[in-house]
Amino acid sequence: MQSKLNLESAYENLREHLDKYPIGFPVSETGADLRILKHLFEPEEAVIATKLTDKFEPLDKIYVRSKLDMEISKLKEKLDKMASKGAIHYKIIEGEKHYANPYLVMGMYEYQVNRLTPEFLEDMLEYAGKEFGIELFGTKISQFRTVPVEKSVTSEHCLPSYEELEKIVNNSPGPFGLTNCICRKRHKMGGETCKVTSRLDTCFGMGEMVSMYLTEGWGREVTRQEALETLRKNQDEGLVFQAENIIDPNFICSCCGCCCGVLTNLKEFPKTVDFFSTNYFAQIDEDVCVGCETCINICQIDAIKMKNDISKVNKRRCIGCGNCVASCPEQAIQLIKKDKIEIPAESEDELFAKILAKKKEIKSS
C-alpha cells in the first residue's frame, strides 16, 4: 500500500500530526513517545491515522482526502480494527460511523483499560512524568472540573445545574456506563492497593462518549438510577469527582490521591489549585473543630494540616471537592464560593479551542 520509506517514518509522521492538536504529542528525549505509538498502531495503521483529524468525519470524506491505495471497504476494515483497540475513536451520527484521532489523555490511554501491559504502562509513566505532563497541564486550562459531593452543599449554595451531581446525570439522554478506573487498575497490576476503595468500576460515562465503550465491551451499561447509586457510593468512600470541563459533561471520574494520575501529579505542586477548575474552597470553623483529623485523612489532595491542634485548610491546594465537609463529625467545615466563578465551556470544541489558543499565546510570549 505504502512505500517502505513511508512505513519506516510512519510513527514520527504520526507523532508530528498528533502534536498539532490542542492536547499535543510532544517529542520525548527518551523515545517514549514513539514507543507508545508502536504499542497502539501497526506501521500501516500509523499512516492511516495521519489521514484523520481530531474532528469526527464520515468514511467517504476520509477516503477521498487520504488518497490511499486501497478500496474504501478495506479502509473501513482498518479503521474499525484501530478503533477496537482504542488507537482511534468513533461516534455514530445519523446511523453512520464517524472516525477521529483522540488525544492521548483523555482518549487513547483510557481506551487501553482492558489492554494494559507492563511495557505500555512503563512508557506512559515516563512520558507523563516529563514531556506529556507539561503538555497536559502547561496551559492551566483543565480538561476536568471538580464537582462538589452532594453532602457538602446546602440550599444556600444555589448551585447551577452543571455543578449538581444529580442534575448532571439527569440532564444526559444516556446511555450510561461504568468502566474500570485505569489508574487503579494500573496500580493493582503493580501490586499496589488503593487506600480509598477496593472497587475498580468507578468511572462513569454517559452519552456519545460511553457509546463506544459499551459497543467495544470496555464497560457495562447501567441505568440512570444505578449510575447515581454508584456515584453516591463513590462519594461515601471519599473519592473526588472530576467531570469533563464542559456544561454537559460526558464523563465523571471518581479519583483518589494514591492512584489517580492527575491528582498524584498535581498535588506535588505547591499551588495545586491553579491546575483545577473549581469554584469552591473548604473553610474550617476553629471554634468548632476538635482536631480529630478526620478531614486530614479523607483529603485526597493533602490540602489540610494540623496547626495548634486545629485543622487548617491551605487555600493554595484545596480544590473544593467537599469530602472534608461531608465527613466532619463536628460539622465544623463548610464550602465557600470563590469570588471569581469559572463557568465551564459550552462544548468540547469550545474547551479545546481555548486550550489551543492559550498554547499559542504561551509559545509566542
Kinemage of the C-alpha trace (Angstrom):
@kinemage 1
@onewidth
@group {chain A} dominant
@subgroup {mainchain}
@vectorlist {calphas} color= white
{ca met a 1} P 0.000 0.000 0.000
{ca gln a 2} L 2.691 2.479 1.076
{ca ser a 3} L 6.325 2.752 0.135
{ca lys a 4} L 8.921 1.343 2.529
{ca leu a 5} L 10.147 4.866 3.289
{ca asn a 6} L 6.689 5.987 4.349
{ca leu a 7} L 6.234 2.993 6.616
{ca glu a 8} L 9.636 3.491 8.221
{ca ser a 9} L 8.798 7.104 9.067
{ca ala a 10} L 5.156 6.351 9.927
{ca tyr a 11} L 5.458 6.797 13.681
{ca glu a 12} L 7.376 10.054 13.584
{ca asn a 13} L 4.960 11.407 10.964
{ca leu a 14} L 2.035 10.433 13.177
{ca arg a 15} L 3.630 11.998 16.242
{ca glu a 16} L 4.077 15.271 14.344
{ca his a 17} L 0.480 15.053 13.143
{ca leu a 18} L -0.902 14.492 16.645
{ca asp a 19} L 1.264 17.228 18.109
{ca lys a 20} L -0.720 19.882 16.217
{ca tyr a 21} L -3.801 19.238 18.349
{ca pro a 22} L -4.856 21.173 21.476
{ca ile a 23} L -3.536 18.295 23.578
{ca gly a 24} L -0.460 17.539 21.534
{ca phe a 25} L 2.112 14.756 21.365
{ca pro a 26} L 5.494 16.358 22.085
{ca val a 27} L 8.874 14.788 21.403
{ca ser a 28} L 10.304 12.659 24.186
{ca glu a 29} L 14.023 12.721 24.880
{ca thr a 30} L 13.919 9.015 25.696
{ca gly a 31} L 11.788 7.879 22.758
{ca ala a 32} L 8.792 7.081 24.970
{ca asp a 33} L 6.550 8.997 22.551
{ca leu a 34} L 7.269 6.683 19.630
{ca arg a 35} L 7.205 3.565 21.786
{ca ile a 36} L 3.688 4.476 22.940
{ca leu a 37} L 2.572 4.862 19.327
{ca lys a 38} L 4.113 1.488 18.483
{ca his a 39} L 2.089 -0.087 21.293
{ca leu a 40} L -1.082 1.303 19.706
{ca phe a 41} L -0.509 1.236 15.945
{ca glu a 42} L 0.963 -1.069 13.366
{ca pro a 43} L 3.059 0.892 10.803
{ca glu a 44} L 0.295 0.833 8.178
{ca glu a 45} L -2.237 1.949 10.781
{ca ala a 46} L 0.015 4.840 11.772
{ca val a 47} L -0.018 6.019 8.159
{ca ile a 48} L -3.810 5.814 8.066
{ca ala a 49} L -4.087 7.757 11.337
{ca thr a 50} L -2.268 10.690 9.751
{ca lys a 51} L -5.203 10.960 7.339
{ca leu a 52} L -7.625 11.570 10.215
{ca thr a 53} L -8.178 14.763 12.177
{ca asp a 54} L -9.357 15.341 15.742
{ca lys a 55} L -12.845 16.083 14.352
{ca phe a 56} L -15.243 13.231 13.640
{ca glu a 57} L -15.651 12.613 9.908
{ca pro a 58} L -17.524 10.028 7.811
{ca leu a 59} L -15.699 7.258 5.995
{ca asp a 60} L -16.233 8.637 2.488
{ca lys a 61} L -14.737 12.018 3.366
{ca ile a 62} L -11.681 10.377 4.919
{ca tyr a 63} L -11.301 8.081 1.923
{ca val a 64} L -11.344 10.878 -0.643
{ca arg a 65} L -8.859 13.011 1.289
{ca ser a 66} L -6.487 10.180 2.180
{ca lys a 67} L -5.724 9.073 -1.396
{ca leu a 68} L -4.650 5.681 -0.082
{ca asp a 69} L -4.113 2.796 -2.466
{ca met a 70} L -6.926 0.619 -1.114
{ca glu a 71} L -10.639 0.061 -1.531
{ca ile a 72} L -12.978 2.017 0.726
{ca ser a 73} L -14.185 -1.255 2.260
{ca lys a 74} L -10.599 -2.092 3.198
{ca leu a 75} L -10.119 1.328 4.758
{ca lys a 76} L -13.248 0.814 6.855
{ca glu a 77} L -11.944 -2.559 7.982
{ca lys a 78} L -8.653 -0.946 9.034
{ca leu a 79} L -10.372 1.930 10.857
{ca asp a 80} L -12.675 -0.415 12.749
{ca lys a 81} L -9.711 -2.540 13.834
{ca met a 82} L -7.867 0.569 15.027
{ca ala a 83} L -10.949 1.693 16.948
{ca ser a 84} L -11.429 -1.734 18.549
{ca lys a 85} L -8.039 -1.414 20.223
{ca gly a 86} L -8.535 2.225 21.199
{ca ala a 87} L -5.990 3.762 18.853
{ca ile a 88} L -8.684 5.954 17.268
{ca his a 89} L -12.296 6.567 18.201
{ca tyr a 90} L -15.674 6.991 16.556
{ca lys a 91} L -19.241 8.040 17.179
{ca ile a 92} L -22.459 7.271 15.360
{ca ile a 93} L -24.038 10.244 13.605
{ca glu a 94} L -27.354 9.645 11.826
{ca gly a 95} L -26.652 5.924 11.773
{ca glu a 96} L -23.162 6.236 10.271
{ca lys a 97} L -19.768 5.849 11.947
{ca his a 98} L -17.609 8.965 12.038
{ca tyr a 99} L -13.929 8.484 12.903
{ca ala a 100} L -11.330 10.752 14.510
{ca asn a 101} L -7.994 10.814 16.279
{ca pro a 102} L -8.388 11.018 20.052
{ca tyr a 103} L -5.890 12.836 22.230
{ca leu a 104} L -3.583 10.701 24.335
{ca val a 105} L -5.427 11.877 27.507
{ca met a 106} L -8.414 11.776 27.775
{ca gly a 107} L -8.506 9.283 24.957
{ca met a 108} L -6.022 6.690 23.737
{ca tyr a 109} L -4.643 5.980 27.192
{ca glu a 110} L -8.047 5.470 28.819
{ca tyr a 111} L -9.174 3.317 25.886
{ca gln a 112} L -6.470 0.789 26.847
{ca val a 113} L -8.264 -0.099 30.090
{ca asn a 114} L -8.644 -3.747 29.008
{ca arg a 115} L -5.360 -3.931 27.060
{ca leu a 116} L -2.795 -2.749 29.593
{ca thr a 117} L 0.681 -4.242 29.518
{ca pro a 118} L 3.636 -3.530 31.841
{ca glu a 119} L 5.657 -2.218 28.897
{ca phe a 120} L 2.948 0.251 27.817
{ca leu a 121} L 2.481 1.482 31.378
{ca glu a 122} L 6.208 1.985 31.842
{ca asp a 123} L 6.373 4.148 28.726
{ca met a 124} L 3.248 6.084 29.722
{ca leu a 125} L 4.579 6.821 33.215
{ca glu a 126} L 7.879 8.010 31.764
{ca tyr a 127} L 6.192 10.216 29.161
{ca ala a 128} L 3.522 11.599 31.501
{ca gly a 129} L 6.137 12.480 34.102
{ca lys a 130} L 8.067 14.625 31.657
{ca glu a 131} L 7.120 15.993 28.237
{ca phe a 132} L 3.469 14.991 28.113
{ca gly a 133} L 2.825 16.179 31.656
{ca ile a 134} L 3.953 19.654 30.604
{ca glu a 135} L 1.743 19.409 27.535
{ca leu a 136} L -1.311 18.350 29.523
{ca phe a 137} L -1.051 20.877 32.355
{ca gly a 138} L 1.037 23.674 30.841
{ca thr a 139} L -1.849 25.961 29.875
{ca lys a 140} L -3.538 25.571 33.287
{ca ile a 141} L -6.822 25.172 31.401
{ca ser a 142} L -8.041 21.839 32.685
{ca gln a 143} L -9.975 19.178 30.797
{ca phe a 144} L -11.517 18.405 34.189
{ca arg a 145} L -13.559 20.315 36.751
{ca thr a 146} L -14.300 19.444 40.335
{ca val a 147} L -17.911 18.662 41.171
{ca pro a 148} L -18.661 19.042 44.915
{ca val a 149} L -20.004 15.924 46.598
{ca glu a 150} L -23.709 16.205 47.328
{ca lys a 151} L -23.380 16.018 51.109
{ca ser a 152} L -21.133 19.091 51.138
{ca val a 153} L -23.643 21.524 49.620
{ca thr a 154} L -26.691 23.205 51.104
{ca ser a 155} L -29.606 25.146 49.670
{ca glu a 156} L -27.694 28.351 50.427
{ca his a 157} L -25.103 27.453 47.801
{ca cys a 158} L -27.706 27.758 44.991
{ca leu a 159} L -25.646 25.528 42.729
{ca pro a 160} L -26.120 25.854 38.957
{ca ser a 161} L -27.155 22.598 37.322
{ca tyr a 162} L -23.675 21.954 35.929
{ca glu a 163} L -22.353 21.659 39.495
{ca glu a 164} L -25.070 19.389 40.890
{ca leu a 165} L -24.284 15.711 40.573
{ca glu a 166} L -27.881 14.552 40.171
{ca lys a 167} L -28.743 17.232 37.611
{ca ile a 168} L -25.615 16.444 35.582
{ca val a 169} L -26.738 12.817 35.285
{ca asn a 170} L -30.410 13.635 34.762
{ca asn a 171} L -29.605 16.174 32.024
{ca ser a 172} L -27.994 13.455 29.895
{ca pro a 173} L -30.149 11.449 27.492
{ca gly a 174} L -27.864 8.439 28.055
{ca pro a 175} L -26.776 5.771 27.597
{ca phe a 176} L -24.919 5.346 30.882
{ca gly a 177} L -21.952 3.114 31.557
{ca leu a 178} L -19.390 2.218 34.184
{ca thr a 179} L -15.808 1.296 33.366
{ca asn a 180} L -12.844 0.194 35.410
{ca cys a 181} L -10.614 3.016 36.603
{ca ile a 182} L -7.452 2.692 34.525
{ca cys a 183} L -5.349 4.379 37.218
{ca arg a 184} L -6.500 1.997 39.935
{ca lys a 185} L -6.061 -0.949 37.563
{ca arg a 186} L -2.522 0.204 36.799
{ca his a 187} L -1.691 0.244 40.498
{ca lys a 188} L -3.246 -3.171 41.021
{ca met a 189} L -1.114 -4.599 38.208
{ca gly a 190} L 1.925 -3.264 40.057
{ca gly a 191} L 0.879 -4.989 43.273
{ca glu a 192} L -0.333 -1.779 44.949
{ca thr a 193} L -3.659 -1.377 46.742
{ca cys a 194} L -5.860 1.713 46.615
{ca lys a 195} L -6.162 3.298 50.053
{ca val a 196} L -9.680 4.628 49.389
{ca thr a 197} L -11.689 1.904 47.660
{ca ser a 198} L -11.396 -1.744 46.688
{ca arg a 199} L -13.680 -1.249 43.676
{ca leu a 200} L -12.422 -0.805 40.120
{ca asp a 201} L -15.619 0.028 38.211
{ca thr a 202} L -15.943 3.599 39.481
{ca cys a 203} L -15.512 5.647 36.305
{ca phe a 204} L -18.770 6.851 34.803
{ca gly a 205} L -19.583 7.876 31.250
{ca met a 206} L -22.744 8.993 29.500
{ca gly a 207} L -23.988 9.999 26.096
{ca glu a 208} L -21.843 9.780 22.984
{ca met a 209} L -18.582 9.084 24.772
{ca val a 210} L -19.724 5.948 26.573
{ca ser a 211} L -21.457 4.508 23.498
{ca met a 212} L -18.143 3.358 22.034
{ca tyr a 213} L -17.076 1.891 25.388
{ca leu a 214} L -20.248 -0.160 25.519
{ca thr a 215} L -20.088 -1.258 21.864
{ca glu a 216} L -16.441 -2.324 22.195
{ca gly a 217} L -17.026 -4.121 25.507
{ca trp a 218} L -14.829 -1.818 27.598
{ca gly a 219} L -17.570 -1.099 30.145
{ca arg a 220} L -21.012 -2.190 31.257
{ca glu a 221} L -24.268 -0.369 30.694
{ca val a 222} L -26.235 0.758 33.739
{ca thr a 223} L -29.493 2.577 34.299
{ca arg a 224} L -29.603 6.221 35.289
{ca gln a 225} L -30.508 5.188 38.839
{ca glu a 226} L -27.696 2.639 39.041
{ca ala a 227} L -25.285 5.322 37.872
{ca leu a 228} L -26.371 7.715 40.622
{ca glu a 229} L -26.181 4.979 43.241
{ca thr a 230} L -22.606 4.153 42.214
{ca leu a 231} L -21.556 7.798 42.219
{ca arg a 232} L -23.036 8.250 45.695
{ca lys a 233} L -21.170 5.187 46.906
{ca asn a 234} L -18.008 6.734 45.445
{ca gln a 235} L -18.586 9.937 47.396
{ca asp a 236} L -19.326 7.997 50.593
{ca glu a 237} L -15.892 6.394 50.282
{ca gly a 238} L -14.228 9.774 49.804
{ca leu a 239} L -13.445 9.780 46.078
{ca val a 240} L -13.158 13.127 44.292
{ca phe a 241} L -15.477 13.882 41.376
{ca gln a 242} L -13.663 15.217 38.305
{ca ala a 243} L -16.094 15.840 35.432
{ca glu a 244} L -15.355 16.874 31.882
{ca asn a 245} L -14.915 20.650 31.907
{ca ile a 246} L -17.999 21.468 29.818
{ca ile a 247} L -21.599 22.351 30.720
{ca asp a 248} L -22.953 18.874 29.927
{ca pro a 249} L -20.040 16.509 30.586
{ca asn a 250} L -19.680 13.101 29.002
{ca phe a 251} L -17.749 11.612 31.912
{ca ile a 252} L -17.265 11.861 35.657
{ca cys a 253} L -14.122 10.310 37.078
{ca ser a 254} L -14.052 9.327 40.747
{ca cys a 255} L -10.466 9.931 41.795
{ca cys a 256} L -8.201 9.118 44.723
{ca gly a 257} L -4.960 10.723 45.772
{ca cys a 258} L -2.994 7.473 45.732
{ca cys a 259} L -3.785 6.091 42.247
{ca cys a 260} L -5.155 8.904 40.045
{ca gly a 261} L -2.546 10.155 37.593
{ca val a 262} L -3.954 13.684 37.660
{ca leu a 263} L -4.226 14.052 41.445
{ca thr a 264} L -0.928 12.358 42.284
{ca asn a 265} L 0.992 14.501 39.802
{ca leu a 266} L -0.649 17.826 40.551
{ca lys a 267} L -0.559 17.588 44.317
{ca glu a 268} L 3.229 17.720 44.017
{ca phe a 269} L 2.882 21.394 43.056
{ca pro a 270} L 2.731 23.910 45.926
{ca lys a 271} L -0.240 25.739 44.392
{ca thr a 272} L -2.287 22.766 43.252
{ca val a 273} L -5.459 24.790 42.796
{ca asp a 274} L -4.012 26.554 39.729
{ca phe a 275} L -4.430 23.385 37.685
{ca phe a 276} L -8.049 22.632 38.571
{ca ser a 277} L -11.312 24.209 37.544
{ca thr a 278} L -13.153 24.687 40.824
{ca asn a 279} L -15.477 27.295 42.301
{ca tyr a 280} L -15.208 26.449 46.000
{ca phe a 281} L -12.795 26.008 48.863
{ca ala a 282} L -13.260 24.484 52.296
{ca gln a 283} L -13.231 26.627 55.422
{ca ile a 284} L -12.909 25.309 58.979
{ca asp a 285} L -14.578 26.910 61.973
{ca glu a 286} L -11.751 26.871 64.526
{ca asp a 287} L -14.207 27.297 67.383
{ca val a 288} L -15.984 24.055 66.467
{ca cys a 289} L -13.066 21.907 65.256
{ca val a 290} L -11.853 19.385 67.865
{ca gly a 291} L -8.744 18.298 65.948
{ca cys a 292} L -9.908 14.736 65.262
{ca glu a 293} L -8.053 14.740 61.893
{ca thr a 294} L -10.940 13.074 60.030
{ca cys a 295} L -10.692 15.772 57.348
{ca ile a 296} L -6.943 15.286 57.007
{ca asn a 297} L -7.360 11.559 56.456
{ca ile a 298} L -10.046 11.948 53.784
{ca cys a 299} L -8.438 14.810 51.814
{ca gln a 300} L -7.080 13.384 48.548
{ca ile a 301} L -5.006 16.461 47.679
{ca asp a 302} L -3.163 16.997 51.002
{ca ala a 303} L -4.783 20.400 51.479
{ca ile a 304} L -5.402 20.154 55.240
{ca lys a 305} L -2.827 20.118 58.030
{ca met a 306} L -2.891 20.393 61.812
{ca lys a 307} L -1.857 23.700 63.365
{ca asn a 308} L -2.093 24.250 67.114
{ca asp a 309} L -4.249 21.109 67.414
{ca ile a 310} L -6.794 22.503 64.943
{ca ser a 311} L -7.246 21.566 61.280
{ca lys a 312} L -6.359 24.290 58.802
{ca val a 313} L -7.122 24.393 55.053
{ca asn a 314} L -4.443 25.533 52.628
{ca lys a 315} L -6.398 27.526 50.019
{ca arg a 316} L -3.497 27.187 47.578
{ca arg a 317} L -4.176 23.449 47.479
{ca cys a 318} L -7.903 22.986 48.192
{ca ile a 319} L -9.943 22.065 45.085
{ca gly a 320} L -13.350 22.307 46.741
{ca cys a 321} L -14.420 18.677 46.401
{ca gly a 322} L -16.344 18.842 49.688
{ca asn a 323} L -15.266 15.457 51.057
{ca cys a 324} L -13.979 17.019 54.253
{ca val a 325} L -17.311 18.830 54.724
{ca ala a 326} L -19.290 15.616 54.339
{ca ser a 327} L -17.062 13.598 56.681
{ca cys a 328} L -16.541 16.060 59.541
{ca pro a 329} L -18.255 14.585 62.646
{ca glu a 330} L -18.452 18.035 64.271
{ca gln a 331} L -19.854 19.826 61.196
{ca ala a 332} L -17.001 22.273 61.546
{ca ile a 333} L -16.328 22.693 57.810
{ca gln a 334} L -18.250 24.366 55.026
{ca leu a 335} L -17.703 25.081 51.346
{ca ile a 336} L -17.190 28.718 50.454
{ca lys a 337} L -17.846 30.016 46.948
{ca lys a 338} L -14.925 31.848 45.365
{ca asp a 339} L -15.249 35.500 44.369
{ca lys a 340} L -14.327 34.646 40.770
{ca ile a 341} L -16.547 31.909 39.322
{ca glu a 342} L -15.410 29.687 36.450
{ca ile a 343} L -18.153 28.727 34.027
{ca pro a 344} L -17.481 25.552 32.021
{ca ala a 345} L -17.217 25.673 28.245
{ca glu a 346} L -20.399 25.062 26.280
{ca ser a 347} L -18.847 22.193 24.330
{ca glu a 348} L -15.687 20.170 23.802
{ca asp a 349} L -14.926 22.232 20.696
{ca glu a 350} L -15.028 25.436 22.746
{ca leu a 351} L -12.905 23.941 25.537
{ca phe a 352} L -10.170 22.698 23.231
{ca ala a 353} L -10.217 25.923 21.218
{ca lys a 354} L -9.414 27.762 24.467
{ca ile a 355} L -6.601 25.343 25.251
{ca leu a 356} L -5.122 25.692 21.748
{ca ala a 357} L -5.337 29.492 21.871
{ca lys a 358} L -3.575 29.516 25.235
{ca lys a 359} L -0.840 27.235 23.911
{ca lys a 360} L -0.204 29.619 21.016
{ca glu a 361} L -0.167 32.575 23.392
{ca ile a 362} L 2.412 30.890 25.634
{ca lys a 363} L 4.538 29.865 22.672
{ca ser a 364} L 4.593 33.395 21.231
{ca ser a 365} L 5.388 35.117 24.528
